[in-house]
Amino acid sequence: MAGVVEDYVEGVDDTLPLVAVAEAAYALVYAHRKLGLIPNHLPHIGHADESSIFRAILIEKERVLSEYAKRHDIDWVTLKA
């Protein structure tokens, strides 16, 4: 996700839809927050909210992100696993 935002901001990949970039940026900001919906210190479920956000974006923007991965020689199958 960081690569998507970085490549868009730097103008490396200007074919990315702004909404996909905005969702990727949101996921990154949310993941770095100290406080989320589920406290990170809880064993086994502490990062479930961050994971859910990333998975939702990967699923919702699969076509756009898989095309991005292909253009940048990123293994999409490994990335979405």
LOTOR-774928 format. One record per residue: residue number from 1; residue in three letters; x, y negated, z of N, C-alpha, C, CB in turn. Coordinates in steps of 0.1 Angstrom, whole numbers, padded with zeros to 4 digits. Glycine has a CB too. Example, Ala and Ser with C-alpha at 12.3 -4.5 7.8 and 13.67 -1.06 7.14 Angstrom:
<atoms>
ATOM  num  residuo    n_x    n_y    n_z   ca_x   ca_y   ca_z    c_x    c_y    c_z   cb_x   cb_y   cb_z
ATOM    1      ala   0132   0057   0078   0123   0045   0078   0132   0033   0078   0113   0045   0090
ATOM    2      ser   0128   0022   0071   0137   0011   0071   0129   0000   0079   0141   0006   0057
</atoms>
This chain:
<atoms>
ATOM  num  residuo    n_x    n_y    n_z   ca_x   ca_y   ca_z    c_x    c_y    c_z   cb_x   cb_y   cb_z
ATOM    1      met   0008   0012   0000   0000   0000   0000   0009  -0013   0000  -0009   0000   0012
ATOM    2      ala   0020  -0012   0007   0028  -0024   0008   0034  -0027  -0006   0040  -0021   0017
ATOM    3      gly   0037  -0016  -0014   0042  -0018  -0028   0032  -0025  -0036   0046  -0005  -0034
ATOM    4      val   0019  -0022  -0035   0009  -0028  -0043   0008  -0043  -0040  -0005  -0021  -0039
ATOM    5      val   0008  -0047  -0028   0007  -0061  -0024   0020  -0068  -0029   0006  -0062  -0009
ATOM    6      glu   0032  -0062  -0026   0044  -0068  -0030   0045  -0070  -0045   0056  -0059  -0025
ATOM    7      asp   0042  -0060  -0052   0043  -0061  -0067   0033  -0071  -0073   0040  -0047  -0073
ATOM    8      tyr   0022  -0072  -0067   0012  -0082  -0071   0017  -0097  -0068  -0002  -0080  -0065
ATOM    9      val   0022  -0099  -0056   0026  -0112  -0052   0039  -0116  -0060   0030  -0112  -0037
ATOM   10      glu   0048  -0107  -0063   0060  -0110  -0070   0058  -0111  -0085   0071  -0100  -0067
ATOM   11      gly   0046  -0107  -0090   0043  -0108  -0104   0048  -0096  -0112   0048  -0120  -0110
ATOM   12      val   0052  -0085  -0105   0058  -0073  -0111   0046  -0066  -0118   0065  -0064  -0101
ATOM   13      asp   0035  -0065  -0112   0023  -0058  -0117   0011  -0067  -0117   0021  -0045  -0110
ATOM   14      asp   0008  -0074  -0128  -0003  -0083  -0128  -0016  -0077  -0133   0000  -0095  -0136
ATOM   15      thr  -0016  -0064  -0135  -0028  -0057  -0140  -0037  -0052  -0128  -0024  -0045  -0149
ATOM   16      leu  -0032  -0053  -0116  -0039  -0049  -0105  -0051  -0059  -0102  -0030  -0048  -0092
ATOM   17      pro  -0063  -0053  -0100  -0074  -0062  -0096  -0072  -0068  -0082  -0088  -0054  -0096
ATOM   18      leu  -0076  -0081  -0081  -0073  -0088  -0069  -0080  -0081  -0057  -0078  -0102  -0070
ATOM   19      val  -0092  -0075  -0059  -0099  -0068  -0048  -0091  -0057  -0043  -0113  -0064  -0053
ATOM   20      ala  -0084  -0049  -0051  -0076  -0038  -0047  -0064  -0043  -0039  -0071  -0030  -0059
ATOM   21      val  -0058  -0054  -0043  -0047  -0060  -0036  -0051  -0065  -0022  -0040  -0071  -0044
ATOM   22      ala  -0063  -0071  -0022  -0068  -0077  -0009  -0071  -0065   0000  -0081  -0085  -0012
ATOM   23      glu  -0077  -0054  -0005  -0080  -0043   0004  -0067  -0037   0009  -0088  -0032  -0003
ATOM   24      ala  -0057  -0036   0001  -0044  -0030   0005  -0038  -0040   0016  -0034  -0029  -0007
ATOM   25      ala  -0039  -0053   0014  -0033  -0062   0024  -0041  -0061   0037  -0034  -0076   0018
ATOM   26      tyr  -0054  -0059   0036  -0062  -0058   0049  -0057  -0045   0056  -0077  -0057   0045
ATOM   27      ala  -0055  -0034   0049  -0051  -0022   0056  -0038  -0023   0063  -0050  -0010   0045
ATOM   28      leu  -0029  -0030   0056  -0015  -0032   0062  -0016  -0041   0074  -0006  -0039   0052
ATOM   29      val  -0024  -0052   0074  -0025  -0061   0085  -0032  -0054   0097  -0034  -0074   0081
ATOM   30      tyr  -0042  -0046   0094  -0049  -0038   0104  -0040  -0028   0111  -0062  -0031   0098
ATOM   31      ala  -0032  -0022   0103  -0023  -0011   0108  -0013  -0017   0118  -0016  -0004   0097
ATOM   32      his  -0009  -0030   0115   0001  -0036   0124  -0005  -0044   0136   0009  -0046   0115
ATOM   33      arg  -0018  -0044   0137  -0024  -0051   0149  -0021  -0042   0161  -0039  -0053   0147
ATOM   34      lys  -0020  -0049   0172  -0018  -0042   0185  -0031  -0035   0190  -0013  -0052   0196
ATOM   35      leu  -0042  -0041   0187  -0055  -0036   0192  -0064  -0033   0180  -0062  -0046   0201
ATOM   36      gly  -0068  -0020   0180  -0078  -0016   0169  -0091  -0011   0175  -0071  -0005   0160
ATOM   37      leu  -0099  -0005   0167  -0111   0001   0172  -0109   0012   0182  -0120   0005   0161
ATOM   38      ile  -0098   0020   0179  -0094   0031   0188  -0080   0028   0193  -0095   0045   0180
ATOM   39      pro  -0079   0027   0206  -0065   0023   0211  -0055   0033   0207  -0066   0023   0227
ATOM   40      asn  -0043   0028   0202  -0033   0037   0196  -0026   0046   0207  -0022   0028   0190
ATOM   41      his  -0027   0043   0219  -0021   0051   0230  -0028   0064   0233  -0019   0043   0242
ATOM   42      leu  -0040   0065   0227  -0048   0078   0230  -0042   0089   0222  -0063   0076   0226
ATOM   43      pro  -0039   0100   0228  -0033   0112   0221  -0043   0117   0211  -0028   0122   0231
ATOM   44      his  -0037   0121   0200  -0044   0128   0189  -0054   0120   0181  -0051   0140   0195
ATOM   45      ile  -0059   0109   0187  -0069   0101   0179  -0065   0086   0178  -0083   0102   0185
ATOM   46      gly  -0054   0083   0184  -0050   0068   0185  -0049   0061   0172  -0038   0067   0193
ATOM   47      his  -0045   0068   0162  -0043   0061   0149  -0054   0065   0139  -0029   0065   0143
ATOM   48      ala  -0065   0071   0143  -0075   0076   0134  -0082   0064   0127  -0086   0083   0142
ATOM   49      asp  -0083   0053   0134  -0090   0041   0127  -0081   0036   0115  -0092   0030   0137
ATOM   50      glu  -0068   0035   0118  -0059   0030   0107  -0059   0040   0095  -0044   0029   0113
ATOM   51      ser  -0058   0053   0099  -0059   0063   0089  -0072   0063   0081  -0057   0077   0095
ATOM   52      ser  -0083   0061   0087  -0096   0060   0080  -0096   0049   0070  -0107   0059   0091
ATOM   53      ile  -0091   0037   0074  -0091   0026   0065  -0082   0029   0053  -0085   0013   0073
ATOM   54      phe  -0070   0034   0055  -0062   0038   0044  -0068   0048   0035  -0048   0043   0049
ATOM   55      arg  -0074   0058   0040  -0081   0069   0032  -0093   0063   0025  -0086   0080   0041
ATOM   56      ala  -0101   0054   0031  -0112   0048   0024  -0107   0040   0012  -0120   0039   0034
ATOM   57      ile  -0097   0033   0013  -0092   0025   0002  -0086   0034  -0009  -0081   0015   0007
ATOM   58      leu  -0079   0044  -0005  -0073   0054  -0015  -0085   0061  -0023  -0065   0064  -0008
ATOM   59      ile  -0095   0064  -0016  -0107   0070  -0023  -0114   0060  -0031  -0116   0077  -0012
ATOM   60      glu  -0117   0049  -0026  -0125   0039  -0033  -0118   0033  -0045  -0129   0027  -0024
ATOM   61      lys  -0105   0031  -0044  -0097   0025  -0055  -0088   0036  -0062  -0088   0014  -0049
ATOM   62      glu  -0092   0048  -0062  -0084   0059  -0067  -0080   0057  -0082  -0091   0072  -0066
ATOM   63      arg  -0089   0052  -0090  -0085   0050  -0104  -0074   0039  -0105  -0097   0046  -0112
ATOM   64      val  -0076   0028  -0099  -0067   0017  -0100  -0054   0021  -0094  -0073   0004  -0093
ATOM   65      leu  -0054   0027  -0082  -0041   0030  -0075  -0034   0042  -0082  -0044   0034  -0061
ATOM   66      ser  -0041   0051  -0088  -0034   0062  -0095  -0028   0056  -0108  -0044   0073  -0099
ATOM   67      glu  -0034   0047  -0115  -0028   0040  -0126  -0016   0033  -0122  -0038   0031  -0133
ATOM   68      tyr  -0016   0026  -0111  -0005   0019  -0105   0007   0028  -0103  -0009   0011  -0092
ATOM   69      ala   0003   0039  -0096   0014   0049  -0093   0020   0055  -0106   0008   0061  -0085
ATOM   70      lys   0012   0057  -0116   0018   0062  -0129   0027   0052  -0135   0006   0066  -0138
ATOM   71      arg   0023   0039  -0135   0032   0029  -0141   0045   0027  -0133   0024   0015  -0140
ATOM   72      his   0045   0031  -0120   0057   0028  -0112   0064   0042  -0108   0053   0021  -0100
ATOM   73      asp   0061   0052  -0115   0067   0065  -0113   0066   0070  -0098   0081   0065  -0117
ATOM   74      ile   0054   0068  -0093   0051   0073  -0079   0042   0085  -0080   0044   0061  -0071
ATOM   75      asp   0045   0095  -0073   0038   0108  -0073   0024   0106  -0066   0045   0119  -0066
ATOM   76      trp   0014   0104  -0074   0000   0101  -0068  -0005   0112  -0059  -0009   0098  -0079
ATOM   77      val  -0002   0125  -0063  -0007   0136  -0056  -0001   0136  -0042  -0004   0150  -0063
ATOM   78      thr   0011   0134  -0041   0018   0133  -0028   0013   0121  -0020   0033   0133  -0029
ATOM   79      leu   0011   0110  -0026   0007   0098  -0020  -0007   0099  -0013   0007   0086  -0029
ATOM   80      lys  -0016   0105  -0020  -0030   0106  -0015  -0032   0118  -0006  -0040   0106  -0026
ATOM   81      ala  -0022   0126  -0004  -0024   0138   0004  -0024   0134   0019  -0012   0148   0002
</atoms>
